[in-house]
Amino acid sequence: MPAWLWNFWYWFWYFRKGKVAFHVVDYGDIYHAIASNGKVTVCNCYGSTRDSAIEMAAFKLKKALEEESG
């Protein structure tokens, strides 16, 4: 899939509706998550389970948005 099509897909289905996109990578014994809302992206969110990595990414994204807004 071309990069422009991938970017449009995420804009159309996630960011346009105000949703958050999560990407999780399994490194065997640890999970690495990235969260983005289209304007702010956080990475280096690790957890021992997939859900804990997503929870950490959501928390970091919320903190980043709070710091950005004031």
Phi and psi in radians as a Rosetta constraint file:
Dihedral C 1 N 2 CA 2 C 2 CIRCULARHARMONIC -1.128 0.35
Dihedral N 2 CA 2 C 2 N 3 CIRCULARHARMONIC 2.678 0.35
Dihedral C 2 N 3 CA 3 C 3 CIRCULARHARMONIC -1.081 0.35
Dihedral N 3 CA 3 C 3 N 4 CIRCULARHARMONIC -0.685 0.35
Dihedral C 3 N 4 CA 4 C 4 CIRCULARHARMONIC -1.141 0.35
Dihedral N 4 CA 4 C 4 N 5 CIRCULARHARMONIC -0.618 0.35
Dihedral C 4 N 5 CA 5 C 5 CIRCULARHARMONIC -1.222 0.35
Dihedral N 5 CA 5 C 5 N 6 CIRCULARHARMONIC -0.699 0.35
Dihedral C 5 N 6 CA 6 C 6 CIRCULARHARMONIC -1.059 0.35
Dihedral N 6 CA 6 C 6 N 7 CIRCULARHARMONIC -0.809 0.35
Dihedral C 6 N 7 CA 7 C 7 CIRCULARHARMONIC -1.116 0.35
Dihedral N 7 CA 7 C 7 N 8 CIRCULARHARMONIC -0.724 0.35
Dihedral C 7 N 8 CA 8 C 8 CIRCULARHARMONIC -1.118 0.35
Dihedral N 8 CA 8 C 8 N 9 CIRCULARHARMONIC -0.734 0.35
Dihedral C 8 N 9 CA 9 C 9 CIRCULARHARMONIC -1.003 0.35
Dihedral N 9 CA 9 C 9 N 10 CIRCULARHARMONIC -0.818 0.35
Dihedral C 9 N 10 CA 10 C 10 CIRCULARHARMONIC -1.186 0.35
Dihedral N 10 CA 10 C 10 N 11 CIRCULARHARMONIC -0.659 0.35
Dihedral C 10 N 11 CA 11 C 11 CIRCULARHARMONIC -1.110 0.35
Dihedral N 11 CA 11 C 11 N 12 CIRCULARHARMONIC -0.779 0.35
Dihedral C 11 N 12 CA 12 C 12 CIRCULARHARMONIC -1.197 0.35
Dihedral N 12 CA 12 C 12 N 13 CIRCULARHARMONIC -0.765 0.35
Dihedral C 12 N 13 CA 13 C 13 CIRCULARHARMONIC -1.635 0.35
Dihedral N 13 CA 13 C 13 N 14 CIRCULARHARMONIC -0.408 0.35
Dihedral C 13 N 14 CA 14 C 14 CIRCULARHARMONIC -1.985 0.35
Dihedral N 14 CA 14 C 14 N 15 CIRCULARHARMONIC -1.153 0.35
Dihedral C 14 N 15 CA 15 C 15 CIRCULARHARMONIC -1.217 0.35
Dihedral N 15 CA 15 C 15 N 16 CIRCULARHARMONIC -0.589 0.35
Dihedral C 15 N 16 CA 16 C 16 CIRCULARHARMONIC -1.126 0.35
Dihedral N 16 CA 16 C 16 N 17 CIRCULARHARMONIC -0.530 0.35
Dihedral C 16 N 17 CA 17 C 17 CIRCULARHARMONIC -1.663 0.35
Dihedral N 17 CA 17 C 17 N 18 CIRCULARHARMONIC 0.057 0.35
Dihedral C 17 N 18 CA 18 C 18 CIRCULARHARMONIC 1.415 0.35
Dihedral N 18 CA 18 C 18 N 19 CIRCULARHARMONIC 0.284 0.35
Dihedral C 18 N 19 CA 19 C 19 CIRCULARHARMONIC -1.509 0.35
Dihedral N 19 CA 19 C 19 N 20 CIRCULARHARMONIC 2.926 0.35
Dihedral C 19 N 20 CA 20 C 20 CIRCULARHARMONIC -1.947 0.35
Dihedral N 20 CA 20 C 20 N 21 CIRCULARHARMONIC 2.303 0.35
Dihedral C 20 N 21 CA 21 C 21 CIRCULARHARMONIC -1.719 0.35
Dihedral N 21 CA 21 C 21 N 22 CIRCULARHARMONIC 2.306 0.35
Dihedral C 21 N 22 CA 22 C 22 CIRCULARHARMONIC -2.008 0.35
Dihedral N 22 CA 22 C 22 N 23 CIRCULARHARMONIC 2.408 0.35
Dihedral C 22 N 23 CA 23 C 23 CIRCULARHARMONIC -2.137 0.35
Dihedral N 23 CA 23 C 23 N 24 CIRCULARHARMONIC 2.207 0.35
Dihedral C 23 N 24 CA 24 C 24 CIRCULARHARMONIC -2.153 0.35
Dihedral N 24 CA 24 C 24 N 25 CIRCULARHARMONIC 2.319 0.35
Dihedral C 24 N 25 CA 25 C 25 CIRCULARHARMONIC -2.061 0.35
Dihedral N 25 CA 25 C 25 N 26 CIRCULARHARMONIC 2.317 0.35
Dihedral C 25 N 26 CA 26 C 26 CIRCULARHARMONIC -1.655 0.35
Dihedral N 26 CA 26 C 26 N 27 CIRCULARHARMONIC 2.060 0.35
Dihedral C 26 N 27 CA 27 C 27 CIRCULARHARMONIC -1.775 0.35
Dihedral N 27 CA 27 C 27 N 28 CIRCULARHARMONIC 0.389 0.35
Dihedral C 27 N 28 CA 28 C 28 CIRCULARHARMONIC 1.719 0.35
Dihedral N 28 CA 28 C 28 N 29 CIRCULARHARMONIC -1.313 0.35
Dihedral C 28 N 29 CA 29 C 29 CIRCULARHARMONIC -1.854 0.35
Dihedral N 29 CA 29 C 29 N 30 CIRCULARHARMONIC -0.003 0.35
Dihedral C 29 N 30 CA 30 C 30 CIRCULARHARMONIC -2.548 0.35
Dihedral N 30 CA 30 C 30 N 31 CIRCULARHARMONIC 2.643 0.35
Dihedral C 30 N 31 CA 31 C 31 CIRCULARHARMONIC -1.982 0.35
Dihedral N 31 CA 31 C 31 N 32 CIRCULARHARMONIC 2.494 0.35
Dihedral C 31 N 32 CA 32 C 32 CIRCULARHARMONIC -2.080 0.35
Dihedral N 32 CA 32 C 32 N 33 CIRCULARHARMONIC 2.205 0.35
Dihedral C 32 N 33 CA 33 C 33 CIRCULARHARMONIC -2.102 0.35
Dihedral N 33 CA 33 C 33 N 34 CIRCULARHARMONIC 2.573 0.35
Dihedral C 33 N 34 CA 34 C 34 CIRCULARHARMONIC -2.235 0.35
Dihedral N 34 CA 34 C 34 N 35 CIRCULARHARMONIC 2.349 0.35
Dihedral C 34 N 35 CA 35 C 35 CIRCULARHARMONIC -2.175 0.35
Dihedral N 35 CA 35 C 35 N 36 CIRCULARHARMONIC 2.478 0.35
Dihedral C 35 N 36 CA 36 C 36 CIRCULARHARMONIC -2.564 0.35
Dihedral N 36 CA 36 C 36 N 37 CIRCULARHARMONIC 2.477 0.35
Dihedral C 36 N 37 CA 37 C 37 CIRCULARHARMONIC -1.942 0.35
Dihedral N 37 CA 37 C 37 N 38 CIRCULARHARMONIC 0.197 0.35
Dihedral C 37 N 38 CA 38 C 38 CIRCULARHARMONIC 1.764 0.35
Dihedral N 38 CA 38 C 38 N 39 CIRCULARHARMONIC -0.447 0.35
Dihedral C 38 N 39 CA 39 C 39 CIRCULARHARMONIC -2.009 0.35
Dihedral N 39 CA 39 C 39 N 40 CIRCULARHARMONIC -0.650 0.35
Dihedral C 39 N 40 CA 40 C 40 CIRCULARHARMONIC -2.141 0.35
Dihedral N 40 CA 40 C 40 N 41 CIRCULARHARMONIC 2.358 0.35
Dihedral C 40 N 41 CA 41 C 41 CIRCULARHARMONIC -2.215 0.35
Dihedral N 41 CA 41 C 41 N 42 CIRCULARHARMONIC 2.358 0.35
Dihedral C 41 N 42 CA 42 C 42 CIRCULARHARMONIC -2.096 0.35
Dihedral N 42 CA 42 C 42 N 43 CIRCULARHARMONIC 2.529 0.35
Dihedral C 42 N 43 CA 43 C 43 CIRCULARHARMONIC -2.410 0.35
Dihedral N 43 CA 43 C 43 N 44 CIRCULARHARMONIC -3.061 0.35
Dihedral C 43 N 44 CA 44 C 44 CIRCULARHARMONIC 1.045 0.35
Dihedral N 44 CA 44 C 44 N 45 CIRCULARHARMONIC 0.774 0.35
Dihedral C 44 N 45 CA 45 C 45 CIRCULARHARMONIC -1.871 0.35
Dihedral N 45 CA 45 C 45 N 46 CIRCULARHARMONIC 1.901 0.35
Dihedral C 45 N 46 CA 46 C 46 CIRCULARHARMONIC -1.908 0.35
Dihedral N 46 CA 46 C 46 N 47 CIRCULARHARMONIC 2.650 0.35
Dihedral C 46 N 47 CA 47 C 47 CIRCULARHARMONIC -2.751 0.35
Dihedral N 47 CA 47 C 47 N 48 CIRCULARHARMONIC 2.783 0.35
Dihedral C 47 N 48 CA 48 C 48 CIRCULARHARMONIC -1.382 0.35
Dihedral N 48 CA 48 C 48 N 49 CIRCULARHARMONIC -0.330 0.35
Dihedral C 48 N 49 CA 49 C 49 CIRCULARHARMONIC -2.230 0.35
Dihedral N 49 CA 49 C 49 N 50 CIRCULARHARMONIC 2.872 0.35
Dihedral C 49 N 50 CA 50 C 50 CIRCULARHARMONIC -1.072 0.35
Dihedral N 50 CA 50 C 50 N 51 CIRCULARHARMONIC -0.753 0.35
Dihedral C 50 N 51 CA 51 C 51 CIRCULARHARMONIC -1.150 0.35
Dihedral N 51 CA 51 C 51 N 52 CIRCULARHARMONIC -0.671 0.35
Dihedral C 51 N 52 CA 52 C 52 CIRCULARHARMONIC -1.217 0.35
Dihedral N 52 CA 52 C 52 N 53 CIRCULARHARMONIC -0.575 0.35
Dihedral C 52 N 53 CA 53 C 53 CIRCULARHARMONIC -1.181 0.35
Dihedral N 53 CA 53 C 53 N 54 CIRCULARHARMONIC -0.714 0.35
Dihedral C 53 N 54 CA 54 C 54 CIRCULARHARMONIC -1.159 0.35
Dihedral N 54 CA 54 C 54 N 55 CIRCULARHARMONIC -0.697 0.35
Dihedral C 54 N 55 CA 55 C 55 CIRCULARHARMONIC -1.088 0.35
Dihedral N 55 CA 55 C 55 N 56 CIRCULARHARMONIC -0.736 0.35
Dihedral C 55 N 56 CA 56 C 56 CIRCULARHARMONIC -1.118 0.35
Dihedral N 56 CA 56 C 56 N 57 CIRCULARHARMONIC -0.719 0.35
Dihedral C 56 N 57 CA 57 C 57 CIRCULARHARMONIC -1.136 0.35
Dihedral N 57 CA 57 C 57 N 58 CIRCULARHARMONIC -0.723 0.35
Dihedral C 57 N 58 CA 58 C 58 CIRCULARHARMONIC -1.114 0.35
Dihedral N 58 CA 58 C 58 N 59 CIRCULARHARMONIC -0.710 0.35
Dihedral C 58 N 59 CA 59 C 59 CIRCULARHARMONIC -1.128 0.35
Dihedral N 59 CA 59 C 59 N 60 CIRCULARHARMONIC -0.803 0.35
Dihedral C 59 N 60 CA 60 C 60 CIRCULARHARMONIC -1.120 0.35
Dihedral N 60 CA 60 C 60 N 61 CIRCULARHARMONIC -0.649 0.35
Dihedral C 60 N 61 CA 61 C 61 CIRCULARHARMONIC -1.146 0.35
Dihedral N 61 CA 61 C 61 N 62 CIRCULARHARMONIC -0.724 0.35
Dihedral C 61 N 62 CA 62 C 62 CIRCULARHARMONIC -1.091 0.35
Dihedral N 62 CA 62 C 62 N 63 CIRCULARHARMONIC -0.757 0.35
Dihedral C 62 N 63 CA 63 C 63 CIRCULARHARMONIC -1.105 0.35
Dihedral N 63 CA 63 C 63 N 64 CIRCULARHARMONIC -0.732 0.35
Dihedral C 63 N 64 CA 64 C 64 CIRCULARHARMONIC -1.109 0.35
Dihedral N 64 CA 64 C 64 N 65 CIRCULARHARMONIC -0.687 0.35
Dihedral C 64 N 65 CA 65 C 65 CIRCULARHARMONIC -1.209 0.35
Dihedral N 65 CA 65 C 65 N 66 CIRCULARHARMONIC -0.646 0.35
Dihedral C 65 N 66 CA 66 C 66 CIRCULARHARMONIC -1.140 0.35
Dihedral N 66 CA 66 C 66 N 67 CIRCULARHARMONIC -0.727 0.35
Dihedral C 66 N 67 CA 67 C 67 CIRCULARHARMONIC -1.166 0.35
Dihedral N 67 CA 67 C 67 N 68 CIRCULARHARMONIC -0.645 0.35
Dihedral C 67 N 68 CA 68 C 68 CIRCULARHARMONIC -1.206 0.35
Dihedral N 68 CA 68 C 68 N 69 CIRCULARHARMONIC -0.648 0.35
Dihedral C 68 N 69 CA 69 C 69 CIRCULARHARMONIC -1.434 0.35
Dihedral N 69 CA 69 C 69 N 70 CIRCULARHARMONIC -0.264 0.35
